[in-house]
């Protein structure tokens, strides 16, 4: 499962929109454990926070 989490985190890193990140999250619910989902959701929130602070690396 850890490999799957890394793959999804990389997809979040490369995502260009919130819609893309939401799609990744929906896919993750079928394959990840609760703790892995929390890590993925935190990564998404961090990316959104960076973009709203004007420090986006997108």
Beta strands, then each sheet from edge to edge (+ up, - down):
end
